[in-house]
Amino acid sequence: MVSNNISSIKTIDELQKYVYATLCSDHELLTDAFPTTETAIRKNNGDVCGMMFCVHGPRTVNFTAIWEKQKNRVFFYGPRGERYRQTTLDDSPLDLEPSETTES
């Protein structure tokens, strides 16, 4: 599993762009060719504890990443659900109240 640290991500929007670019690059997908969704992951009390990002690739194949707020890590998963990459962010993204689900 590949592991790295990144310090340049400061917002949820930058995080989304990084995740999309990484998933596309890792799986040889054309950037801006496939739709994405982002879903906030919440605790029972409603607080955001992470985000799930999904790139909806060709032939209904999905590529996902999970951002974990507490330890500020992003886990990347392949189409069969295997974790293949972990990125640790040096700073937590600032705007932590994303909408429930968004599509791009």
Buried (B, 14 or more C-beta within 10 A) or exposed (E): EEEEEBEEBBEBEBBBBBBBEBBBEBBEBEEEEBEBBBBBEEEEEEEBBBBBBBBEBEEEBBBBBBBBBEEBBBBBBBEEEEEEBBBBBEEEBEEBEBEEEEEE
